[in-house]
Amino acid sequence: MKEVLLSLGTGTVVGLLFAVFKLPIPAPPNLAGVVGIVGIFLGYLVAVKMGWSK
């Protein structure tokens, strides 16, 4: 859990810096894009758990 919170905090700081310096965000700019990335990760986990990936 500590790792997740540190990642969230780091991501928040980086996102703030990108906004302050008016840089394009290196992630999908909307919730649907972020959910898509989570879906890719979950699909990967399922494939590994089912033994479909080596």
Chimera marker file (.cmm) of the C-alpha trace (Angstrom):
<marker_set name="trace">
<marker id="1" x="0.000" y="0.000" z="0.000" r="1" g="1" b="0" radius="0.5"/>
<marker id="2" x="2.899" y="2.315" z="0.747" r="1" g="1" b="0" radius="0.5"/>
<marker id="3" x="4.135" y="1.853" z="-2.829" r="1" g="1" b="0" radius="0.5"/>
<marker id="4" x="0.728" y="2.798" z="-4.238" r="1" g="1" b="0" radius="0.5"/>
<marker id="5" x="0.527" y="5.958" z="-2.125" r="1" g="1" b="0" radius="0.5"/>
<marker id="6" x="4.065" y="6.989" z="-3.081" r="1" g="1" b="0" radius="0.5"/>
<marker id="7" x="3.218" y="6.459" z="-6.758" r="1" g="1" b="0" radius="0.5"/>
<marker id="8" x="0.051" y="8.517" z="-6.426" r="1" g="1" b="0" radius="0.5"/>
<marker id="9" x="1.917" y="11.329" z="-4.676" r="1" g="1" b="0" radius="0.5"/>
<marker id="10" x="4.728" y="11.338" z="-7.220" r="1" g="1" b="0" radius="0.5"/>
<marker id="11" x="2.266" y="11.303" z="-10.104" r="1" g="1" b="0" radius="0.5"/>
<marker id="12" x="0.354" y="14.206" z="-8.585" r="1" g="1" b="0" radius="0.5"/>
<marker id="13" x="3.503" y="16.299" z="-8.207" r="1" g="1" b="0" radius="0.5"/>
<marker id="14" x="4.600" y="15.505" z="-11.762" r="1" g="1" b="0" radius="0.5"/>
<marker id="15" x="1.131" y="16.371" z="-13.078" r="1" g="1" b="0" radius="0.5"/>
<marker id="16" x="1.248" y="19.697" z="-11.256" r="1" g="1" b="0" radius="0.5"/>
<marker id="17" x="4.674" y="20.469" z="-12.714" r="1" g="1" b="0" radius="0.5"/>
<marker id="18" x="3.464" y="19.674" z="-16.236" r="1" g="1" b="0" radius="0.5"/>
<marker id="19" x="0.507" y="22.029" z="-15.734" r="1" g="1" b="0" radius="0.5"/>
<marker id="20" x="2.634" y="24.841" z="-14.246" r="1" g="1" b="0" radius="0.5"/>
<marker id="21" x="5.160" y="24.682" z="-17.100" r="1" g="1" b="0" radius="0.5"/>
<marker id="22" x="2.355" y="24.320" z="-19.679" r="1" g="1" b="0" radius="0.5"/>
<marker id="23" x="3.738" y="21.048" z="-21.040" r="1" g="1" b="0" radius="0.5"/>
<marker id="24" x="1.570" y="18.404" z="-22.715" r="1" g="1" b="0" radius="0.5"/>
<marker id="25" x="0.582" y="15.752" z="-20.220" r="1" g="1" b="0" radius="0.5"/>
<marker id="26" x="2.251" y="12.360" z="-20.896" r="1" g="1" b="0" radius="0.5"/>
<marker id="27" x="-1.008" y="10.486" z="-20.237" r="1" g="1" b="0" radius="0.5"/>
<marker id="28" x="-4.501" y="10.398" z="-21.700" r="1" g="1" b="0" radius="0.5"/>
<marker id="29" x="-6.153" y="13.762" z="-20.977" r="1" g="1" b="0" radius="0.5"/>
<marker id="30" x="-9.482" y="12.267" z="-19.900" r="1" g="1" b="0" radius="0.5"/>
<marker id="31" x="-10.888" y="9.611" z="-17.596" r="1" g="1" b="0" radius="0.5"/>
<marker id="32" x="-11.794" y="7.231" z="-20.423" r="1" g="1" b="0" radius="0.5"/>
<marker id="33" x="-8.149" y="7.069" z="-21.512" r="1" g="1" b="0" radius="0.5"/>
<marker id="34" x="-6.967" y="6.380" z="-17.979" r="1" g="1" b="0" radius="0.5"/>
<marker id="35" x="-9.590" y="3.644" z="-17.549" r="1" g="1" b="0" radius="0.5"/>
<marker id="36" x="-8.378" y="2.127" z="-20.826" r="1" g="1" b="0" radius="0.5"/>
<marker id="37" x="-4.849" y="1.917" z="-19.455" r="1" g="1" b="0" radius="0.5"/>
<marker id="38" x="-6.171" y="0.263" z="-16.279" r="1" g="1" b="0" radius="0.5"/>
<marker id="39" x="-8.044" y="-2.214" z="-18.501" r="1" g="1" b="0" radius="0.5"/>
<marker id="40" x="-4.841" y="-3.098" z="-20.344" r="1" g="1" b="0" radius="0.5"/>
<marker id="41" x="-3.112" y="-3.723" z="-17.013" r="1" g="1" b="0" radius="0.5"/>
<marker id="42" x="-5.989" y="-5.877" z="-15.737" r="1" g="1" b="0" radius="0.5"/>
<marker id="43" x="-6.007" y="-7.884" z="-18.980" r="1" g="1" b="0" radius="0.5"/>
<marker id="44" x="-2.297" y="-8.505" z="-18.557" r="1" g="1" b="0" radius="0.5"/>
<marker id="45" x="-2.809" y="-9.716" z="-14.991" r="1" g="1" b="0" radius="0.5"/>
<marker id="46" x="-5.575" y="-12.093" z="-16.088" r="1" g="1" b="0" radius="0.5"/>
<marker id="47" x="-3.367" y="-13.543" z="-18.859" r="1" g="1" b="0" radius="0.5"/>
<marker id="48" x="-0.506" y="-14.120" z="-16.416" r="1" g="1" b="0" radius="0.5"/>
<marker id="49" x="-2.771" y="-15.698" z="-13.766" r="1" g="1" b="0" radius="0.5"/>
<marker id="50" x="-4.361" y="-18.005" z="-16.351" r="1" g="1" b="0" radius="0.5"/>
<marker id="51" x="-0.950" y="-19.101" z="-17.599" r="1" g="1" b="0" radius="0.5"/>
<marker id="52" x="-1.500" y="-17.686" z="-21.099" r="1" g="1" b="0" radius="0.5"/>
<marker id="53" x="1.715" y="-15.673" z="-20.891" r="1" g="1" b="0" radius="0.5"/>
<marker id="54" x="5.209" y="-17.068" z="-20.372" r="1" g="1" b="0" radius="0.5"/>
<link id1="1" id2="2" r="1" g="1" b="0" radius="0.2"/>
<link id1="2" id2="3" r="1" g="1" b="0" radius="0.2"/>
<link id1="3" id2="4" r="1" g="1" b="0" radius="0.2"/>
<link id1="4" id2="5" r="1" g="1" b="0" radius="0.2"/>
<link id1="5" id2="6" r="1" g="1" b="0" radius="0.2"/>
<link id1="6" id2="7" r="1" g="1" b="0" radius="0.2"/>
<link id1="7" id2="8" r="1" g="1" b="0" radius="0.2"/>
<link id1="8" id2="9" r="1" g="1" b="0" radius="0.2"/>
<link id1="9" id2="10" r="1" g="1" b="0" radius="0.2"/>
<link id1="10" id2="11" r="1" g="1" b="0" radius="0.2"/>
<link id1="11" id2="12" r="1" g="1" b="0" radius="0.2"/>
<link id1="12" id2="13" r="1" g="1" b="0" radius="0.2"/>
<link id1="13" id2="14" r="1" g="1" b="0" radius="0.2"/>
<link id1="14" id2="15" r="1" g="1" b="0" radius="0.2"/>
<link id1="15" id2="16" r="1" g="1" b="0" radius="0.2"/>
<link id1="16" id2="17" r="1" g="1" b="0" radius="0.2"/>
<link id1="17" id2="18" r="1" g="1" b="0" radius="0.2"/>
<link id1="18" id2="19" r="1" g="1" b="0" radius="0.2"/>
<link id1="19" id2="20" r="1" g="1" b="0" radius="0.2"/>
<link id1="20" id2="21" r="1" g="1" b="0" radius="0.2"/>
<link id1="21" id2="22" r="1" g="1" b="0" radius="0.2"/>
<link id1="22" id2="23" r="1" g="1" b="0" radius="0.2"/>
<link id1="23" id2="24" r="1" g="1" b="0" radius="0.2"/>
<link id1="24" id2="25" r="1" g="1" b="0" radius="0.2"/>
<link id1="25" id2="26" r="1" g="1" b="0" radius="0.2"/>
<link id1="26" id2="27" r="1" g="1" b="0" radius="0.2"/>
<link id1="27" id2="28" r="1" g="1" b="0" radius="0.2"/>
<link id1="28" id2="29" r="1" g="1" b="0" radius="0.2"/>
<link id1="29" id2="30" r="1" g="1" b="0" radius="0.2"/>
<link id1="30" id2="31" r="1" g="1" b="0" radius="0.2"/>
<link id1="31" id2="32" r="1" g="1" b="0" radius="0.2"/>
<link id1="32" id2="33" r="1" g="1" b="0" radius="0.2"/>
<link id1="33" id2="34" r="1" g="1" b="0" radius="0.2"/>
<link id1="34" id2="35" r="1" g="1" b="0" radius="0.2"/>
<link id1="35" id2="36" r="1" g="1" b="0" radius="0.2"/>
<link id1="36" id2="37" r="1" g="1" b="0" radius="0.2"/>
<link id1="37" id2="38" r="1" g="1" b="0" radius="0.2"/>
<link id1="38" id2="39" r="1" g="1" b="0" radius="0.2"/>
<link id1="39" id2="40" r="1" g="1" b="0" radius="0.2"/>
<link id1="40" id2="41" r="1" g="1" b="0" radius="0.2"/>
<link id1="41" id2="42" r="1" g="1" b="0" radius="0.2"/>
<link id1="42" id2="43" r="1" g="1" b="0" radius="0.2"/>
<link id1="43" id2="44" r="1" g="1" b="0" radius="0.2"/>
<link id1="44" id2="45" r="1" g="1" b="0" radius="0.2"/>
<link id1="45" id2="46" r="1" g="1" b="0" radius="0.2"/>
<link id1="46" id2="47" r="1" g="1" b="0" radius="0.2"/>
<link id1="47" id2="48" r="1" g="1" b="0" radius="0.2"/>
<link id1="48" id2="49" r="1" g="1" b="0" radius="0.2"/>
<link id1="49" id2="50" r="1" g="1" b="0" radius="0.2"/>
<link id1="50" id2="51" r="1" g="1" b="0" radius="0.2"/>
<link id1="51" id2="52" r="1" g="1" b="0" radius="0.2"/>
<link id1="52" id2="53" r="1" g="1" b="0" radius="0.2"/>
<link id1="53" id2="54" r="1" g="1" b="0" radius="0.2"/>
</marker_set>
